[in-house]
């Protein structure tokens, strides 16, 4: 049984029940967490104004108080933003049960199916995190990585010959093994988050850009942590793949059980997973690591907006707008973030093409629909560059 939020009259604004406001002294920002799992970052001034909304004063009284610090237009706009973001209880406030949906869509083009909610095992994960942070475990892990690297380097020719030789009969064995490793990869994220005091909300499977299957772990609670802790959570998953690659290399070098070819391919698959996950241009571990480094939210969409603006200005002579992400590498990063999904989707569609055609008419139809959807997405991106939306009206973001 679920409980809906009771709307409060808009004339008497009140902070929504279940909202948690956590200061971040390291960055000078404040993290606001919503009951359904979303996290927002705002300045201390905006957070103070948000806390001021206790439902005991009318809307006009609140605006009159805020106007002493902001202009009347800014105060009205800020109150409207608080309502639209679901921070206040009103007729449009979403239900707190929104996070319980098993099927979710995440921008720009990812669908997620929640299979497990690990909140109840947070304490157990925290104990596991404490255990693996002890020096014997760290020393054993370092020894495993060193031995695996030595085995790979001393058998580099044999490993390369195996990896570069196609082996379709072993494909499903590698895929099954990687499913297990990548599931543990996500548990690594959840363990690191729990160890640092966060609470993982959901785990499951997703289709990245609607074509690339993968596991996921919702680590949005990292925004309540410091930068180093966020980086540790981002790197926790690939430490699992690194251990799997090292163990596979050792097994291959020893020809354990006569499965040398399988072990070398498993090691290569894990190395590829590490490299792919560290790419910061799509929303994977590398992107989370980059967010921790720059300590700014919405980096990717802002950089992509700057890249579209740059292309529009240079290709179509449109007026240049002010950058949304103020770093020198904003445009090149945005261009790479726009290009990599295109390459990923194209490679996946080409790889799945032969398999789809073998499935008969249904497979051909599904593949054709996927190609059509990809082309429409590409066309929409081209149109956004050729005909960019007008810049938003200038409003002072002083309190945020």
LOGUMAR-590547 format. One record per residue (C-alpha): x, y, z; residue number from 1. Coordinates in steps of 0.1 Angstrom, whole numbers. Layout:
REM residues N
<atom px="X" py="Y" pz="Z" num="NUM"/>
...
//
This chain:
REM residues 400
<atom px="0" py="0" pz="0" num="1"/>
<atom px="14" py="34" pz="-10" num="2"/>
<atom px="6" py="68" pz="5" num="3"/>
<atom px="2" py="98" pz="-17" num="4"/>
<atom px="14" py="132" pz="-6" num="5"/>
<atom px="-14" py="155" pz="7" num="6"/>
<atom px="-14" py="187" pz="-15" num="7"/>
<atom px="-10" py="220" pz="4" num="8"/>
<atom px="-26" py="251" pz="-10" num="9"/>
<atom px="-2" py="270" pz="-33" num="10"/>
<atom px="-11" py="301" pz="-14" num="11"/>
<atom px="7" py="286" pz="17" num="12"/>
<atom px="40" py="272" pz="3" num="13"/>
<atom px="56" py="245" pz="25" num="14"/>
<atom px="87" py="223" pz="21" num="15"/>
<atom px="77" py="189" pz="9" num="16"/>
<atom px="78" py="161" pz="35" num="17"/>
<atom px="107" py="137" pz="30" num="18"/>
<atom px="130" py="164" pz="16" num="19"/>
<atom px="166" py="161" pz="31" num="20"/>
<atom px="190" py="191" pz="29" num="21"/>
<atom px="227" py="182" pz="33" num="22"/>
<atom px="254" py="209" pz="34" num="23"/>
<atom px="287" py="202" pz="14" num="24"/>
<atom px="313" py="223" pz="32" num="25"/>
<atom px="339" py="212" pz="7" num="26"/>
<atom px="322" py="229" pz="-23" num="27"/>
<atom px="301" py="255" pz="-4" num="28"/>
<atom px="270" py="239" pz="-20" num="29"/>
<atom px="239" py="222" pz="-5" num="30"/>
<atom px="225" py="189" pz="-17" num="31"/>
<atom px="187" py="185" pz="-16" num="32"/>
<atom px="174" py="149" pz="-19" num="33"/>
<atom px="139" py="141" pz="-29" num="34"/>
<atom px="119" py="111" pz="-16" num="35"/>
<atom px="119" py="95" pz="-51" num="36"/>
<atom px="157" py="95" pz="-53" num="37"/>
<atom px="165" py="127" pz="-73" num="38"/>
<atom px="192" py="150" pz="-60" num="39"/>
<atom px="197" py="187" pz="-66" num="40"/>
<atom px="226" py="210" pz="-58" num="41"/>
<atom px="220" py="247" pz="-49" num="42"/>
<atom px="237" py="275" pz="-32" num="43"/>
<atom px="235" py="282" pz="5" num="44"/>
<atom px="213" py="312" pz="0" num="45"/>
<atom px="187" py="293" pz="-20" num="46"/>
<atom px="188" py="265" pz="6" num="47"/>
<atom px="181" py="290" pz="34" num="48"/>
<atom px="151" py="303" pz="15" num="49"/>
<atom px="139" py="268" pz="9" num="50"/>
<atom px="141" py="259" pz="46" num="51"/>
<atom px="122" py="291" pz="53" num="52"/>
<atom px="90" py="276" pz="37" num="53"/>
<atom px="72" py="260" pz="66" num="54"/>
<atom px="36" py="265" pz="55" num="55"/>
<atom px="28" py="290" pz="82" num="56"/>
<atom px="30" py="321" pz="59" num="57"/>
<atom px="10" py="330" pz="28" num="58"/>
<atom px="26" py="332" pz="-6" num="59"/>
<atom px="25" py="370" pz="-5" num="60"/>
<atom px="42" py="371" pz="29" num="61"/>
<atom px="69" py="348" pz="17" num="62"/>
<atom px="75" py="369" pz="-14" num="63"/>
<atom px="75" py="401" pz="7" num="64"/>
<atom px="102" py="386" pz="29" num="65"/>
<atom px="123" py="373" pz="0" num="66"/>
<atom px="121" py="407" pz="-18" num="67"/>
<atom px="143" py="421" pz="8" num="68"/>
<atom px="171" py="399" pz="-5" num="69"/>
<atom px="160" py="395" pz="-42" num="70"/>
<atom px="140" py="415" pz="-67" num="71"/>
<atom px="103" py="408" pz="-69" num="72"/>
<atom px="107" py="390" pz="-102" num="73"/>
<atom px="136" py="369" pz="-89" num="74"/>
<atom px="116" py="359" pz="-58" num="75"/>
<atom px="86" py="350" pz="-78" num="76"/>
<atom px="107" py="330" pz="-103" num="77"/>
<atom px="125" py="311" pz="-75" num="78"/>
<atom px="93" py="301" pz="-57" num="79"/>
<atom px="79" py="289" pz="-91" num="80"/>
<atom px="111" py="269" pz="-96" num="81"/>
<atom px="109" py="253" pz="-62" num="82"/>
<atom px="74" py="242" pz="-70" num="83"/>
<atom px="82" py="229" pz="-105" num="84"/>
<atom px="112" py="209" pz="-91" num="85"/>
<atom px="88" py="191" pz="-67" num="86"/>
<atom px="104" py="207" pz="-36" num="87"/>
<atom px="71" py="221" pz="-23" num="88"/>
<atom px="39" py="203" pz="-15" num="89"/>
<atom px="13" py="213" pz="-41" num="90"/>
<atom px="-12" py="199" pz="-66" num="91"/>
<atom px="16" py="191" pz="-90" num="92"/>
<atom px="40" py="175" pz="-65" num="93"/>
<atom px="49" py="140" pz="-76" num="94"/>
<atom px="41" py="110" pz="-55" num="95"/>
<atom px="70" py="98" pz="-33" num="96"/>
<atom px="63" py="63" pz="-47" num="97"/>
<atom px="78" py="74" pz="-81" num="98"/>
<atom px="111" py="58" pz="-72" num="99"/>
<atom px="94" py="24" pz="-68" num="100"/>
<atom px="87" py="21" pz="-105" num="101"/>
<atom px="105" py="-9" pz="-119" num="102"/>
<atom px="107" py="4" pz="-155" num="103"/>
<atom px="123" py="39" pz="-158" num="104"/>
<atom px="135" py="61" pz="-186" num="105"/>
<atom px="167" py="81" pz="-181" num="106"/>
<atom px="178" py="109" pz="-204" num="107"/>
<atom px="191" py="111" pz="-231" num="108"/>
<atom px="182" py="76" pz="-243" num="109"/>
<atom px="184" py="49" pz="-217" num="110"/>
<atom px="157" py="26" pz="-203" num="111"/>
<atom px="162" py="8" pz="-170" num="112"/>
<atom px="145" py="-22" pz="-155" num="113"/>
<atom px="150" py="-24" pz="-117" num="114"/>
<atom px="155" py="-59" pz="-105" num="115"/>
<atom px="166" py="-54" pz="-69" num="116"/>
<atom px="165" py="-26" pz="-43" num="117"/>
<atom px="195" py="-30" pz="-20" num="118"/>
<atom px="185" py="-6" pz="7" num="119"/>
<atom px="179" py="-34" pz="32" num="120"/>
<atom px="214" py="-48" pz="27" num="121"/>
<atom px="232" py="-14" pz="30" num="122"/>
<atom px="245" py="-23" pz="65" num="123"/>
<atom px="259" py="-56" pz="51" num="124"/>
<atom px="275" py="-39" pz="22" num="125"/>
<atom px="291" py="-13" pz="45" num="126"/>
<atom px="306" py="-42" pz="65" num="127"/>
<atom px="320" py="-57" pz="33" num="128"/>
<atom px="334" py="-23" pz="24" num="129"/>
<atom px="351" py="-21" pz="58" num="130"/>
<atom px="366" py="-55" pz="54" num="131"/>
<atom px="380" py="-50" pz="19" num="132"/>
<atom px="396" py="-17" pz="30" num="133"/>
<atom px="418" py="-35" pz="56" num="134"/>
<atom px="454" py="-38" pz="47" num="135"/>
<atom px="455" py="-76" pz="42" num="136"/>
<atom px="428" py="-73" pz="16" num="137"/>
<atom px="444" py="-44" pz="-1" num="138"/>
<atom px="478" py="-62" pz="-2" num="139"/>
<atom px="462" py="-93" pz="-16" num="140"/>
<atom px="445" py="-73" pz="-43" num="141"/>
<atom px="477" py="-55" pz="-52" num="142"/>
<atom px="495" py="-88" pz="-54" num="143"/>
<atom px="468" py="-103" pz="-76" num="144"/>
<atom px="470" py="-73" pz="-100" num="145"/>
<atom px="508" py="-75" pz="-101" num="146"/>
<atom px="509" py="-112" pz="-108" num="147"/>
<atom px="482" py="-109" pz="-135" num="148"/>
<atom px="500" py="-81" pz="-152" num="149"/>
<atom px="533" py="-101" pz="-151" num="150"/>
<atom px="515" py="-132" pz="-165" num="151"/>
<atom px="500" py="-112" pz="-194" num="152"/>
<atom px="533" py="-95" pz="-203" num="153"/>
<atom px="553" py="-128" pz="-203" num="154"/>
<atom px="527" py="-144" pz="-225" num="155"/>
<atom px="518" py="-114" pz="-246" num="156"/>
<atom px="524" py="-131" pz="-280" num="157"/>
<atom px="502" py="-161" pz="-271" num="158"/>
<atom px="475" py="-140" pz="-256" num="159"/>
<atom px="474" py="-117" pz="-287" num="160"/>
<atom px="472" py="-147" pz="-310" num="161"/>
<atom px="442" py="-160" pz="-291" num="162"/>
<atom px="424" py="-127" pz="-287" num="163"/>
<atom px="428" py="-117" pz="-324" num="164"/>
<atom px="415" py="-151" pz="-336" num="165"/>
<atom px="377" py="-152" pz="-339" num="166"/>
<atom px="360" py="-179" pz="-319" num="167"/>
<atom px="322" py="-178" pz="-324" num="168"/>
<atom px="317" py="-211" pz="-305" num="169"/>
<atom px="331" py="-195" pz="-274" num="170"/>
<atom px="310" py="-163" pz="-276" num="171"/>
<atom px="282" py="-174" pz="-253" num="172"/>
<atom px="307" py="-187" pz="-227" num="173"/>
<atom px="324" py="-153" pz="-226" num="174"/>
<atom px="291" py="-135" pz="-225" num="175"/>
<atom px="278" py="-156" pz="-196" num="176"/>
<atom px="311" py="-151" pz="-176" num="177"/>
<atom px="310" py="-113" pz="-183" num="178"/>
<atom px="273" py="-112" pz="-171" num="179"/>
<atom px="285" py="-125" pz="-137" num="180"/>
<atom px="315" py="-103" pz="-135" num="181"/>
<atom px="296" py="-71" pz="-144" num="182"/>
<atom px="269" py="-80" pz="-119" num="183"/>
<atom px="296" py="-80" pz="-92" num="184"/>
<atom px="309" py="-48" pz="-108" num="185"/>
<atom px="277" py="-31" pz="-99" num="186"/>
<atom px="278" py="-46" pz="-64" num="187"/>
<atom px="312" py="-29" pz="-61" num="188"/>
<atom px="296" py="5" pz="-67" num="189"/>
<atom px="269" py="-3" pz="-41" num="190"/>
<atom px="295" py="-15" pz="-16" num="191"/>
<atom px="317" py="16" pz="-20" num="192"/>
<atom px="286" py="39" pz="-17" num="193"/>
<atom px="274" py="21" pz="15" num="194"/>
<atom px="310" py="22" pz="30" num="195"/>
<atom px="311" py="60" pz="25" num="196"/>
<atom px="277" py="65" pz="41" num="197"/>
<atom px="254" py="65" pz="11" num="198"/>
<atom px="225" py="43" pz="3" num="199"/>
<atom px="222" py="25" pz="-31" num="200"/>
<atom px="186" py="28" pz="-43" num="201"/>
<atom px="183" py="3" pz="-72" num="202"/>
<atom px="201" py="-22" pz="-93" num="203"/>
<atom px="190" py="-38" pz="-125" num="204"/>
<atom px="196" py="-40" pz="-163" num="205"/>
<atom px="194" py="-12" pz="-189" num="206"/>
<atom px="195" py="-5" pz="-226" num="207"/>
<atom px="221" py="22" pz="-231" num="208"/>
<atom px="209" py="43" pz="-261" num="209"/>
<atom px="182" py="16" pz="-266" num="210"/>
<atom px="207" py="-8" pz="-281" num="211"/>
<atom px="235" py="-16" pz="-257" num="212"/>
<atom px="226" py="-39" pz="-228" num="213"/>
<atom px="243" py="-34" pz="-194" num="214"/>
<atom px="238" py="-37" pz="-157" num="215"/>
<atom px="234" py="-5" pz="-136" num="216"/>
<atom px="235" py="6" pz="-100" num="217"/>
<atom px="218" py="38" pz="-89" num="218"/>
<atom px="245" py="57" pz="-71" num="219"/>
<atom px="229" py="92" pz="-73" num="220"/>
<atom px="233" py="94" pz="-35" num="221"/>
<atom px="270" py="101" pz="-41" num="222"/>
<atom px="261" py="138" pz="-46" num="223"/>
<atom px="258" py="139" pz="-8" num="224"/>
<atom px="295" py="128" pz="-5" num="225"/>
<atom px="327" py="147" pz="-9" num="226"/>
<atom px="347" py="146" pz="-41" num="227"/>
<atom px="371" py="119" pz="-31" num="228"/>
<atom px="343" py="97" pz="-19" num="229"/>
<atom px="325" py="102" pz="-52" num="230"/>
<atom px="356" py="93" pz="-71" num="231"/>
<atom px="361" py="61" pz="-50" num="232"/>
<atom px="325" py="50" pz="-58" num="233"/>
<atom px="330" py="57" pz="-95" num="234"/>
<atom px="362" py="35" pz="-95" num="235"/>
<atom px="348" py="7" pz="-74" num="236"/>
<atom px="333" py="-11" pz="-103" num="237"/>
<atom px="363" py="-14" pz="-125" num="238"/>
<atom px="384" py="-27" pz="-96" num="239"/>
<atom px="362" py="-58" pz="-99" num="240"/>
<atom px="370" py="-61" pz="-136" num="241"/>
<atom px="407" py="-56" pz="-130" num="242"/>
<atom px="407" py="-84" pz="-105" num="243"/>
<atom px="388" py="-107" pz="-129" num="244"/>
<atom px="412" py="-98" pz="-157" num="245"/>
<atom px="442" py="-106" pz="-135" num="246"/>
<atom px="427" py="-139" pz="-123" num="247"/>
<atom px="419" py="-149" pz="-159" num="248"/>
<atom px="454" py="-140" pz="-170" num="249"/>
<atom px="470" py="-161" pz="-143" num="250"/>
<atom px="447" py="-191" pz="-151" num="251"/>
<atom px="455" py="-187" pz="-188" num="252"/>
<atom px="493" py="-186" pz="-182" num="253"/>
<atom px="490" py="-218" pz="-161" num="254"/>
<atom px="467" py="-233" pz="-187" num="255"/>
<atom px="443" py="-242" pz="-158" num="256"/>
<atom px="420" py="-270" pz="-167" num="257"/>
<atom px="430" py="-267" pz="-204" num="258"/>
<atom px="409" py="-236" pz="-209" num="259"/>
<atom px="437" py="-213" pz="-219" num="260"/>
<atom px="419" py="-197" pz="-249" num="261"/>
<atom px="388" py="-190" pz="-228" num="262"/>
<atom px="408" py="-174" pz="-200" num="263"/>
<atom px="428" py="-151" pz="-224" num="264"/>
<atom px="395" py="-140" pz="-240" num="265"/>
<atom px="379" py="-134" pz="-206" num="266"/>
<atom px="409" py="-113" pz="-195" num="267"/>
<atom px="407" py="-93" pz="-228" num="268"/>
<atom px="369" py="-88" pz="-223" num="269"/>
<atom px="375" py="-73" pz="-188" num="270"/>
<atom px="403" py="-50" pz="-200" num="271"/>
<atom px="380" py="-38" pz="-228" num="272"/>
<atom px="352" py="-32" pz="-202" num="273"/>
<atom px="376" py="-12" pz="-180" num="274"/>
<atom px="386" py="10" pz="-210" num="275"/>
<atom px="351" py="15" pz="-221" num="276"/>
<atom px="338" py="23" pz="-187" num="277"/>
<atom px="365" py="50" pz="-182" num="278"/>
<atom px="354" py="69" pz="-213" num="279"/>
<atom px="339" py="101" pz="-198" num="280"/>
<atom px="318" py="109" pz="-228" num="281"/>
<atom px="288" py="88" pz="-219" num="282"/>
<atom px="271" py="83" pz="-185" num="283"/>
<atom px="293" py="55" pz="-172" num="284"/>
<atom px="321" py="53" pz="-146" num="285"/>
<atom px="344" py="77" pz="-164" num="286"/>
<atom px="317" py="103" pz="-164" num="287"/>
<atom px="311" py="100" pz="-127" num="288"/>
<atom px="348" py="103" pz="-121" num="289"/>
<atom px="349" py="134" pz="-142" num="290"/>
<atom px="320" py="149" pz="-123" num="291"/>
<atom px="339" py="143" pz="-91" num="292"/>
<atom px="370" py="160" pz="-105" num="293"/>
<atom px="352" py="192" pz="-117" num="294"/>
<atom px="326" py="191" pz="-90" num="295"/>
<atom px="298" py="205" pz="-112" num="296"/>
<atom px="265" py="189" pz="-121" num="297"/>
<atom px="250" py="184" pz="-156" num="298"/>
<atom px="284" py="187" pz="-172" num="299"/>
<atom px="277" py="166" pz="-202" num="300"/>
<atom px="244" py="183" pz="-214" num="301"/>
<atom px="260" py="218" pz="-208" num="302"/>
<atom px="291" py="209" pz="-228" num="303"/>
<atom px="270" py="194" pz="-256" num="304"/>
<atom px="250" py="226" pz="-257" num="305"/>
<atom px="282" py="245" pz="-261" num="306"/>
<atom px="293" py="222" pz="-289" num="307"/>
<atom px="260" py="226" pz="-307" num="308"/>
<atom px="263" py="264" pz="-304" num="309"/>
<atom px="299" py="262" pz="-317" num="310"/>
<atom px="288" py="241" pz="-347" num="311"/>
<atom px="258" py="263" pz="-354" num="312"/>
<atom px="280" py="294" pz="-353" num="313"/>
<atom px="307" py="281" pz="-376" num="314"/>
<atom px="286" py="260" pz="-400" num="315"/>
<atom px="255" py="282" pz="-403" num="316"/>
<atom px="267" py="316" pz="-390" num="317"/>
<atom px="242" py="317" pz="-362" num="318"/>
<atom px="249" py="341" pz="-334" num="319"/>
<atom px="272" py="327" pz="-308" num="320"/>
<atom px="257" py="323" pz="-273" num="321"/>
<atom px="276" py="324" pz="-240" num="322"/>
<atom px="290" py="291" pz="-229" num="323"/>
<atom px="270" py="271" pz="-204" num="324"/>
<atom px="300" py="252" pz="-191" num="325"/>
<atom px="329" py="275" pz="-185" num="326"/>
<atom px="360" py="254" pz="-192" num="327"/>
<atom px="384" py="257" pz="-221" num="328"/>
<atom px="377" py="221" pz="-231" num="329"/>
<atom px="339" py="225" pz="-231" num="330"/>
<atom px="335" py="224" pz="-269" num="331"/>
<atom px="359" py="195" pz="-277" num="332"/>
<atom px="344" py="175" pz="-248" num="333"/>
<atom px="309" py="183" pz="-260" num="334"/>
<atom px="318" py="172" pz="-296" num="335"/>
<atom px="332" py="139" pz="-283" num="336"/>
<atom px="301" py="134" pz="-262" num="337"/>
<atom px="279" py="139" pz="-292" num="338"/>
<atom px="300" py="116" pz="-315" num="339"/>
<atom px="306" py="86" pz="-293" num="340"/>
<atom px="269" py="76" pz="-289" num="341"/>
<atom px="266" py="77" pz="-327" num="342"/>
<atom px="296" py="54" pz="-331" num="343"/>
<atom px="283" py="31" pz="-303" num="344"/>
<atom px="248" py="29" pz="-318" num="345"/>
<atom px="262" py="23" pz="-353" num="346"/>
<atom px="285" py="-5" pz="-342" num="347"/>
<atom px="258" py="-22" pz="-322" num="348"/>
<atom px="233" py="-21" pz="-351" num="349"/>
<atom px="259" py="-34" pz="-375" num="350"/>
<atom px="269" py="-62" pz="-351" num="351"/>
<atom px="232" py="-71" pz="-345" num="352"/>
<atom px="223" py="-69" pz="-381" num="353"/>
<atom px="234" py="-104" pz="-391" num="354"/>
<atom px="218" py="-120" pz="-360" num="355"/>
<atom px="185" py="-101" pz="-367" num="356"/>
<atom px="183" py="-113" pz="-403" num="357"/>
<atom px="188" py="-149" pz="-391" num="358"/>
<atom px="157" py="-145" pz="-369" num="359"/>
<atom px="135" py="-141" pz="-399" num="360"/>
<atom px="109" py="-114" pz="-407" num="361"/>
<atom px="104" py="-104" pz="-370" num="362"/>
<atom px="141" py="-99" pz="-366" num="363"/>
<atom px="143" py="-78" pz="-397" num="364"/>
<atom px="114" py="-57" pz="-386" num="365"/>
<atom px="128" py="-51" pz="-352" num="366"/>
<atom px="162" py="-42" pz="-366" num="367"/>
<atom px="147" py="-19" pz="-392" num="368"/>
<atom px="127" py="-1" pz="-366" num="369"/>
<atom px="159" py="4" pz="-345" num="370"/>
<atom px="177" py="18" pz="-375" num="371"/>
<atom px="148" py="41" pz="-383" num="372"/>
<atom px="147" py="54" pz="-347" num="373"/>
<atom px="185" py="59" pz="-347" num="374"/>
<atom px="183" py="79" pz="-380" num="375"/>
<atom px="155" py="100" pz="-365" num="376"/>
<atom px="176" py="108" pz="-335" num="377"/>
<atom px="205" py="117" pz="-357" num="378"/>
<atom px="182" py="140" pz="-378" num="379"/>
<atom px="169" py="156" pz="-346" num="380"/>
<atom px="204" py="164" pz="-336" num="381"/>
<atom px="213" py="179" pz="-370" num="382"/>
<atom px="182" py="201" pz="-368" num="383"/>
<atom px="191" py="213" pz="-333" num="384"/>
<atom px="224" py="224" pz="-347" num="385"/>
<atom px="210" py="241" pz="-378" num="386"/>
<atom px="181" py="257" pz="-359" num="387"/>
<atom px="192" py="262" pz="-323" num="388"/>
<atom px="166" py="273" pz="-297" num="389"/>
<atom px="168" py="309" pz="-286" num="390"/>
<atom px="189" py="315" pz="-254" num="391"/>
<atom px="168" py="316" pz="-222" num="392"/>
<atom px="158" py="349" pz="-209" num="393"/>
<atom px="184" py="365" pz="-187" num="394"/>
<atom px="176" py="360" pz="-150" num="395"/>
<atom px="199" py="364" pz="-121" num="396"/>
<atom px="208" py="330" pz="-106" num="397"/>
<atom px="224" py="347" pz="-75" num="398"/>
<atom px="208" py="325" pz="-48" num="399"/>
<atom px="213" py="292" pz="-66" num="400"/>
//
